[in-house]
């Protein structure tokens, strides 16, 4: 592993060497993550026999937390219902700026 930094004065060979080193490091990191994921999958498969019902309940609870109940689905209808004339007056003034 070299400590070459790519600068505008670097030669083509130096740049290619730095890029190859970075690609090698990235490949090693990717391979390590794949090994860890495979290991985690084996552990999860082993634990699934007892923990799957509990985890399903927990996963469902978490997925329900991801829903945003405060989000109004139809923005123009919401603006018309709650702001009406004020919204239209503001939009008319906004168009004057452009």
MIDOSE-1310 file (N, C-alpha, C; in nm, 2 decimals, decimal comma, always signed):
residues 98
xxxx	+0,08/-0,12/+0,00/+0,00/+0,00/+0,00/+0,09/+0,12/+0,00; +0,06/+0,21/-0,09/+0,14/+0,33/-0,10/+0,07/+0,45/-0,05; +0,14/+0,55/-0,02/+0,07/+0,68/+0,03/+0,08/+0,79/-0,07; +0,05/+0,75/-0,20/+0,05/+0,85/-0,30/-0,08/+0,93/-0,30
xxxx	-0,06/+1,06/-0,31/-0,18/+1,14/-0,32/-0,18/+1,20/-0,46; -0,30/+1,19/-0,52/-0,31/+1,24/-0,66/-0,32/+1,39/-0,66; -0,23/+1,46/-0,73/-0,23/+1,60/-0,74/-0,22/+1,63/-0,89; -0,23/+1,76/-0,92/-0,23/+1,79/-1,07/-0,09/+1,77/-1,13
xxxx	+0,02/+1,76/-1,04/+0,15/+1,74/-1,09/+0,19/+1,59/-1,10; +0,09/+1,50/-1,06/+0,12/+1,36/-1,06/+0,13/+1,31/-1,20; +0,22/+1,21/-1,22/+0,23/+1,15/-1,35/+0,11/+1,05/-1,37; +0,10/+1,00/-1,49/-0,01/+0,91/-1,52/+0,01/+0,78/-1,44
xxxx	+0,14/+0,73/-1,44/+0,17/+0,61/-1,36/+0,14/+0,62/-1,22; +0,17/+0,74/-1,16/+0,14/+0,76/-1,01/-0,01/+0,76/-0,99; -0,08/+0,83/-1,08/-0,23/+0,83/-1,06/-0,29/+0,69/-1,07; -0,24/+0,61/-1,17/-0,29/+0,48/-1,19/-0,26/+0,39/-1,07
xxxx	-0,14/+0,40/-1,01/-0,10/+0,33/-0,90/-0,19/+0,36/-0,78; -0,21/+0,49/-0,76/-0,30/+0,53/-0,65/-0,44/+0,48/-0,67; -0,49/+0,48/-0,79/-0,62/+0,43/-0,82/-0,63/+0,28/-0,79; -0,53/+0,20/-0,84/-0,52/+0,06/-0,81/-0,52/+0,03/-0,67
xxxx	-0,44/+0,10/-0,59/-0,44/+0,08/-0,44/-0,57/+0,10/-0,38; -0,64/+0,21/-0,42/-0,77/+0,24/-0,37/-0,87/+0,13/-0,40; -0,86/+0,08/-0,53/-0,95/-0,03/-0,57/-0,93/-0,15/-0,49; -0,80/-0,18/-0,47/-0,77/-0,30/-0,38/-0,82/-0,29/-0,24
xxxx	-0,80/-0,17/-0,18/-0,86/-0,15/-0,05/-1,01/-0,16/-0,05; -1,08/-0,11/-0,15/-1,22/-0,12/-0,16/-1,27/-0,26/-0,18; -1,19/-0,34/-0,26/-1,23/-0,48/-0,28/-1,21/-0,56/-0,15; -1,11/-0,53/-0,07/-1,09/-0,60/+0,06/-1,20/-0,56/+0,16
xxxx	-1,24/-0,44/+0,16/-1,35/-0,40/+0,25/-1,48/-0,47/+0,20; -1,50/-0,47/+0,07/-1,63/-0,53/+0,02/-1,63/-0,68/+0,05; -1,51/-0,75/+0,04/-1,51/-0,89/+0,07/-1,53/-0,91/+0,22; -1,47/-0,83/+0,30/-1,49/-0,84/+0,45/-1,64/-0,83/+0,49
xxxx	-1,71/-0,73/+0,43/-1,85/-0,71/+0,45/-1,93/-0,83/+0,41; -1,89/-0,89/+0,29/-1,96/-1,01/+0,25/-1,95/-1,12/+0,34; -1,82/-1,14/+0,39/-1,80/-1,25/+0,49/-1,88/-1,23/+0,62; -1,88/-1,10/+0,67/-1,96/-1,07/+0,79/-2,11/-1,09/+0,76
xxxx	-2,16/-1,05/+0,65/-2,30/-1,07/+0,61/-2,34/-1,22/+0,61; -2,25/-1,30/+0,55/-2,27/-1,44/+0,54/-2,27/-1,50/+0,68; -2,18/-1,46/+0,77/-2,17/-1,51/+0,90/-2,30/-1,47/+0,98; -2,34/-1,35/+0,96/-2,46/-1,30/+1,03/-2,59/-1,38/+0,98
xxxx	-2,59/-1,41/+0,85/-2,70/-1,49/+0,80/-2,71/-1,63/+0,86; -2,59/-1,69/+0,88/-2,58/-1,82/+0,95/-2,63/-1,81/+1,09; -2,59/-1,71/+1,16/-2,63/-1,69/+1,30/-2,78/-1,67/+1,31; -2,83/-1,58/+1,22/-2,98/-1,55/+1,22/-3,06/-1,68/+1,19
xxxx	-3,01/-1,76/+1,09/-3,08/-1,88/+1,06/-3,08/-1,97/+1,18; -2,97/-1,98/+1,25/-2,97/-2,07/+1,37/-3,06/-2,02/+1,48; -3,07/-1,88/+1,50/-3,15/-1,82/+1,60/-3,30/-1,82/+1,56; -3,33/-1,83/+1,43/-3,46/-1,81/+1,38/-3,56/-1,91/+1,44
xxxx	-3,51/-2,03/+1,48/-3,60/-2,13/+1,53/-3,67/-2,08/+1,65; -3,61/-2,01/+1,74/-3,67/-1,96/+1,86/-3,72/-1,82/+1,85; -3,64/-1,73/+1,79/-3,66/-1,59/+1,79/-3,75/-1,53/+1,68; -3,78/-1,61/+1,58/-3,86/-1,56/+1,47/-3,99/-1,49/+1,51
xxxx	-4,07/-1,56/+1,59/-4,20/-1,49/+1,62/-4,18/-1,36/+1,70; -4,08/-1,36/+1,79/-4,06/-1,23/+1,86/-4,01/-1,13/+1,77; -3,92/-1,16/+1,68/-3,86/-1,07/+1,59/-3,96/-1,01/+1,49; -4,05/-1,10/+1,44/-4,16/-1,06/+1,35/-4,25/-0,95/+1,42
xxxx	-4,28/-0,98/+1,55/-4,36/-0,88/+1,62/-4,29/-0,75/+1,63; -4,16/-0,75/+1,66/-4,08/-0,63/+1,68/-4,06/-0,56/+1,54; -4,04/-0,64/+1,43/-4,02/-0,57/+1,30/-4,15/-0,51/+1,26; -4,27/-0,57/+1,29/-4,40/-0,51/+1,26/-4,41/-0,38/+1,33
xxxx	-4,38/-0,38/+1,46/-4,39/-0,26/+1,54/-4,30/-0,14/+1,49; -4,18/-0,18/+1,45/-4,09/-0,08/+1,39/-4,14/-0,03/+1,26; -4,19/-0,11/+1,17/-4,24/-0,07/+1,04/-4,36/+0,03/+1,06; -4,44/+0,00/+1,16/-4,55/+0,10/+1,19/-4,50/+0,23/+1,24
xxxx	-4,39/+0,23/+1,30/-4,33/+0,36/+1,35/-4,28/+0,44/+1,23; -4,25/+0,38/+1,12/-4,20/+0,45/+1,00/-4,31/+0,53/+0,93; -4,43/+0,49/+0,95/-4,54/+0,56/+0,89/-4,56/+0,70/+0,95; -4,58/+0,80/+0,87/-4,60/+0,94/+0,92/-4,74/+0,97/+0,92
xxxx	-4,81/+0,96/+1,03/-4,95/+0,99/+1,04/-4,98/+1,13/+1,03; -4,89/+1,22/+1,05/-4,91/+1,36/+1,05/-4,90/+1,42/+0,90; -4,86/+1,34/+0,81/-4,85/+1,38/+0,67/-4,98/+1,39/+0,60; -5,01/+1,51/+0,55/-5,14/+1,52/+0,48/-5,11/+1,49/+0,34
xxxx	-5,19/+1,40/+0,28/-5,17/+1,34/+0,15/-5,19/+1,43/+0,03; -5,29/+1,52/+0,05/-5,33/+1,61/-0,06/-5,30/+1,75/-0,03; -5,18/+1,80/-0,06/-5,14/+1,93/-0,02/-5,23/+2,05/-0,07; -5,27/+2,05/-0,20/-5,35/+2,16/-0,24/-5,49/+2,16/-0,17
xxxx	-5,54/+2,04/-0,15/-5,67/+2,04/-0,07/-5,65/+2,09/+0,07; -5,54/+2,05/+0,13/-5,51/+2,09/+0,27/-5,50/+2,25/+0,27; -5,43/+2,30/+0,18/-5,41/+2,45/+0,17/-5,54/+2,52/+0,15; -5,62/+2,46/+0,06/-5,75/+2,53/+0,03/-5,84/+2,52/+0,16
xxxx	-5,84/+2,41/+0,23/-5,93/+2,39/+0,34/-5,89/+2,48/+0,46; -5,76/+2,49/+0,49/-5,72/+2,55/+0,61/-5,68/+2,70/+0,59; -5,64/+2,73/+0,46/-5,58/+2,87/+0,44/-5,66/+2,95/+0,34; -5,72/+2,89/+0,24/-5,81/+2,95/+0,15/-5,76/+3,08/+0,09
xxxx	-5,83/+3,19/+0,13/-5,80/+3,32/+0,07/-5,66/+3,37/+0,10; -5,61/+3,34/+0,22/-5,48/+3,38/+0,25/-5,37/+3,32/+0,16; -5,40/+3,19/+0,13/-5,30/+3,12/+0,04/-5,31/+3,18/-0,10; -5,43/+3,20/-0,15/-5,44/+3,26/-0,28/-5,37/+3,40/-0,29
xxxx	-5,39/+3,48/-0,19/-5,33/+3,62/-0,19/-5,18/+3,61/-0,19; -5,13/+3,51/-0,11/-4,98/+3,50/-0,10/-4,93/+3,45/-0,23; -4,99/+3,35/-0,29/-4,95/+3,30/-0,42/-4,95/+3,41/-0,53; -5,05/+3,50/-0,52/-5,06/+3,61/-0,62/-4,94/+3,70/-0,60
xxxx	-4,90/+3,73/-0,47/-4,79/+3,81/-0,45/-4,65/+3,75/-0,49; -4,65/+3,62/-0,47/-4,53/+3,54/-0,50/-4,50/+3,55/-0,65; -4,61/+3,55/-0,73/-4,59/+3,56/-0,88/-4,54/+3,69/-0,92; -4,57/+3,80/-0,84/-4,52/+3,93/-0,88/-4,36/+3,94/-0,86
xx	-4,31/+3,86/-0,78/-4,16/+3,86/-0,76/-4,09/+3,81/-0,88; -4,15/+3,71/-0,95/-4,08/+3,66/-1,07/-4,09/+3,74/-1,18
